[in-house]
Amino acid sequence: MRKLTSACALALAAALLPSLALAQIESTPIPLPSRPDFSSMRFMLGTWTCAVKSARRPAAYIVTSTYTMNPNGWYIDETSTTTPTKWFSSQNRLTAYDKITWDSTTHRWVDVLYDNQGGYGLSFSKGWMLSTITWHDVSFAPTDDVSSQTDVVTMKMGPGKMVSHSSFTETRTGRRVMVVTTCTKT
């Protein structure tokens, strides 16, 4: 009798299992998020010349940054090229690429960066608060040269000028190094 009851239970389970599995499959399509509203970032589109002054360098170095709207409407693409200086030769010409978008699920701006020398970064921002935006680099890791860094705070000084402030701490000396970047639209 026990064997018959077990066999019946197994048969019943085998009969119900496919219908239970089908009941858990969802057939509704995954909703797409709406395209980002770039109205607060639109002023950045175009080409900018930026002077980057680090307190540990004798002079500012120049970066040319071009912002364009990605044809798919999901990103602002930025390409930045560093002009060679005495401490950064032309054979090491640095070009960085950023993709900036809005993550509607986490309600934050996202900047994904990579460059032609293996550099990378991932930064988040809550967005513009009046004329200021703060970017937090979540990919930072201490190195032999830099033990910590601050967020990058950018102020919109007008339709054709931005100024950014940040700093980092040198690992060996503990010295705090200020960096000021002044960008003007060309």
C-alpha positions as CSV (number, residue, x, y, z in Angstrom):
1,M,0.0,0.0,0.0
2,R,2.8,2.4,0.9
3,K,4.4,1.8,-2.5
4,L,1.1,2.5,-4.3
5,T,0.7,5.8,-2.3
6,S,4.3,6.8,-3.2
7,A,3.8,6.0,-6.8
8,C,0.6,8.0,-6.9
9,A,2.3,11.0,-5.3
10,L,5.1,10.8,-7.8
11,A,2.7,10.6,-10.7
12,L,0.7,13.6,-9.4
13,A,3.9,15.6,-8.9
14,A,5.1,14.7,-12.4
15,A,1.7,15.8,-13.9
16,L,1.6,19.1,-12.0
17,L,5.3,20.1,-12.4
18,P,5.0,21.3,-16.0
19,S,2.0,23.4,-15.3
20,L,3.7,25.0,-12.2
21,A,6.8,25.8,-14.3
22,L,4.6,27.4,-17.0
23,A,2.7,29.4,-14.4
24,Q,6.0,31.1,-13.4
25,I,7.0,32.2,-16.9
26,E,6.2,35.8,-17.5
27,S,5.3,36.8,-21.0
28,T,4.9,40.6,-20.7
29,P,7.7,42.5,-22.4
30,I,10.4,44.2,-20.4
31,P,9.6,48.0,-20.3
32,L,12.2,50.2,-21.8
33,P,13.3,53.3,-19.9
34,S,12.7,56.6,-21.6
35,R,15.7,58.4,-23.2
36,P,17.6,60.7,-20.9
37,D,16.7,64.3,-20.7
38,F,19.9,66.0,-21.6
39,S,18.6,69.6,-21.3
40,S,20.8,70.4,-18.2
41,M,23.9,69.0,-20.1
42,R,23.2,70.4,-23.6
43,F,25.3,73.5,-23.1
44,M,28.4,71.2,-23.0
45,L,28.0,70.1,-26.6
46,G,30.8,71.5,-28.8
47,T,34.5,71.8,-28.4
48,W,36.2,73.1,-25.2
49,T,39.8,74.1,-24.5
50,C,40.7,73.2,-20.9
51,A,43.8,74.3,-18.9
52,V,44.5,71.8,-16.2
53,K,46.7,73.2,-13.4
54,S,48.0,70.7,-10.9
55,A,49.9,72.1,-7.9
56,R,52.7,69.7,-8.5
57,R,53.4,70.8,-12.1
58,P,55.1,74.1,-13.2
59,A,52.3,75.0,-15.6
60,A,48.9,74.0,-16.8
61,Y,48.6,71.4,-19.5
62,I,46.0,71.8,-22.3
63,V,43.2,69.4,-23.1
64,T,40.8,69.7,-26.0
65,S,37.4,68.1,-25.2
66,T,34.7,67.7,-27.8
67,Y,31.2,66.7,-26.6
68,T,28.6,65.3,-29.1
69,M,25.2,63.8,-28.8
70,N,25.4,60.1,-29.6
71,P,23.2,59.3,-32.6
72,N,21.1,56.8,-30.5
73,G,20.1,59.5,-28.1
74,W,21.2,57.6,-25.0
75,Y,24.7,59.2,-24.4
76,I,26.7,62.3,-24.7
77,D,30.1,61.2,-26.1
78,E,33.2,63.1,-25.0
79,T,36.6,62.8,-26.6
80,S,39.5,64.6,-24.9
81,T,43.1,64.9,-26.2
82,T,46.0,66.1,-24.1
83,T,48.5,68.4,-25.7
84,P,52.0,67.2,-25.1
85,T,54.1,69.1,-22.5
86,K,57.6,68.7,-21.1
87,W,56.5,66.1,-18.6
88,F,54.0,64.4,-21.0
89,S,55.7,63.7,-24.4
90,S,53.9,63.5,-27.7
91,Q,54.7,59.8,-28.0
92,N,52.5,59.3,-25.0
93,R,49.6,61.4,-26.4
94,L,46.7,60.7,-24.1
95,T,43.2,60.5,-25.6
96,A,40.2,59.8,-23.3
97,Y,36.7,58.8,-24.2
98,D,33.7,59.4,-22.0
99,K,30.1,58.3,-22.3
100,I,27.7,60.3,-20.1
101,T,24.1,59.2,-19.6
102,W,21.2,59.3,-17.0
103,D,20.4,56.1,-15.1
104,S,16.6,56.4,-14.5
105,T,16.5,53.4,-12.2
106,T,19.1,54.9,-9.7
107,H,18.3,58.6,-10.5
108,R,21.9,59.6,-11.2
109,W,24.2,60.7,-14.0
110,V,26.8,58.2,-15.0
111,D,30.2,58.9,-16.7
112,V,32.0,55.9,-18.1
113,L,35.6,56.7,-19.1
114,Y,38.4,54.8,-20.8
115,D,41.6,56.0,-22.6
116,N,44.2,54.9,-25.1
117,Q,46.7,53.9,-22.3
118,G,44.5,51.5,-20.3
119,G,43.0,54.1,-18.0
120,Y,39.4,53.8,-16.9
121,G,36.9,55.3,-14.6
122,L,33.3,55.2,-13.5
123,S,31.7,58.3,-11.9
124,F,28.3,59.1,-10.6
125,S,26.5,62.5,-10.0
126,K,23.2,63.6,-8.7
127,G,23.2,66.2,-11.4
128,W,23.4,70.0,-11.6
129,M,22.4,71.8,-8.4
130,L,22.0,75.4,-9.7
131,S,25.3,75.9,-11.4
132,T,27.3,73.1,-9.7
133,I,27.7,69.4,-10.4
134,T,29.7,67.0,-8.3
135,W,31.2,63.8,-9.7
136,H,32.2,60.9,-7.4
137,D,34.7,58.4,-8.9
138,V,33.5,54.9,-7.6
139,S,36.4,53.1,-9.5
140,F,39.2,54.9,-7.6
141,A,41.7,52.6,-5.9
142,P,44.9,53.7,-4.1
143,T,48.1,53.4,-6.0
144,D,51.8,53.8,-5.2
145,D,51.5,57.5,-6.2
146,V,48.0,58.5,-5.0
147,S,46.4,57.3,-1.8
148,S,43.1,59.2,-2.0
149,Q,41.2,61.7,-4.0
150,T,38.2,64.1,-3.6
151,D,35.2,64.4,-5.8
152,V,35.4,66.6,-8.8
153,V,33.2,69.8,-8.3
154,T,32.5,71.6,-11.6
155,M,30.9,75.1,-11.6
156,K,29.2,76.5,-14.7
157,M,30.5,80.1,-14.9
158,G,28.4,81.0,-18.0
159,P,27.4,79.4,-21.3
160,G,31.0,79.1,-22.4
161,K,33.0,78.6,-19.2
162,M,33.4,75.8,-16.6
163,V,35.8,75.6,-13.7
164,S,36.5,72.3,-11.8
165,H,38.2,71.7,-8.5
166,S,39.5,68.5,-7.1
167,S,42.5,67.2,-5.1
168,F,44.4,64.1,-4.4
169,T,46.9,62.9,-1.7
170,E,50.3,61.7,-2.6
171,T,51.0,58.3,-1.1
172,R,54.7,58.7,-0.2
173,T,54.6,62.3,1.1
174,G,51.0,62.7,2.3
175,R,50.9,66.0,0.5
176,R,47.5,67.2,-0.7
177,V,47.7,68.4,-4.3
178,M,45.0,70.7,-5.6
179,V,43.9,70.5,-9.3
180,V,42.0,73.3,-11.0
181,T,40.6,72.9,-14.5
182,T,39.3,75.9,-16.5
183,C,37.5,75.1,-19.7
184,T,36.3,77.7,-22.3
185,K,34.1,76.8,-25.3
186,T,35.8,77.4,-28.6
